[in-house]
Amino acid sequence: MSVKMTLKDIKDKLDDDTLDLSLCDLEEVPVKEISTIKRFSHLDLSNNALVTLPKTFATLTQIIKLDLSKNMLTEIPENFGELKQLRHLDLYSNKISRLPLSLGELKNLKWLDLKENPLTPAVASIAGPCSNASECQACAKNIVTYLANVKTTINEEKQRRLTAVQEIEKTTASNKKEAKKKKKNAEKKAAEKEKSAIVKKEPPQEKNSVPKSPKSTKVDEHSSKRKDSNAGVFSLLCRAFTSLIMWSVFFAFLTITVLAVFPMYNEQQSEEIFKYVEVQTGVPLKHYHHEGIRLLESFIDKTKLWTNHTRELVEKTYQQYFLDESSTQPTKKN
């Protein structure tokens, strides 16, 4: 069962420079109450039910010796390195799997016990067995050095990446500036070249004539080119459209003629060809054949009709104007 300690209870636990809060069934550290006591330097929080330490724990900077053994701590706060005066740290029998990099800032740490914690194999091998005082002293030295080196490596990598990013940004800015400068120079040269070409194309001016400005000359030339271009495009489109119509009429007439006339010469072969094309393409050639014959017969009938009509008209005109005139003339006397 969790116990909430009052300030009076905590003061009763103070003995000289040692504040003994062990075996108090604490689930959290009463940092606020502890911070009011300034006369202690040794803090014993062993044999409690602590799972985490608050970030404010690092404000207890007067601690020299800290016992957190036999709790259920899973991690140490990232700002733990602010306890600069810490010399003795006991983390025996917890559930700590990783150590904060700030632990590498504890340059005064001389004793460290990490036994009975699920550390990673790499950290466990650096920490060592911690079975006696000399091994715990070696553990403190090795862990502080290792974490300090890791932090230095990480900071160097961050700085290297930051420098690389800055170099890329600098190079990109320089390239953009150079490209902008080249573009400006190219536009300037093109403008000068265009101006020179306009001056060369200008006809010799008469003495009394008012000289045209380069701007008006450029506009007139552009307008003339545009008109010529539009006229050429229109002429090309007309020719293409006329050719399309003529070829369409030609192929239509040729198709009708073939469909209508070819079967008259070889009916069996034409029947086989029509049937093959209908099977392969699905085009009803027989229907077009009959339509072609119908149109051809209609054309022949109309041609005969118009021929007879024209012949009758010619005969009638001849009889009316020539025969009647010859009959009205007086016959010669013998």
PyMOL commands that set and color helices and strands:
alter all, ss='L'
color gray80, all
select helices_A, chain A and resi 7-12+31-34+55-59+78-82+101-105+121-127+133-201+214-265+267-281+285-328
alter helices_A, ss='H'
color red, helices_A
select strands_A, chain A and resi 14-15+18-20+42-44+65-67+88-90+111-113
alter strands_A, ss='S'
color yellow, strands_A
deselect
rebuild
show_as cartoon
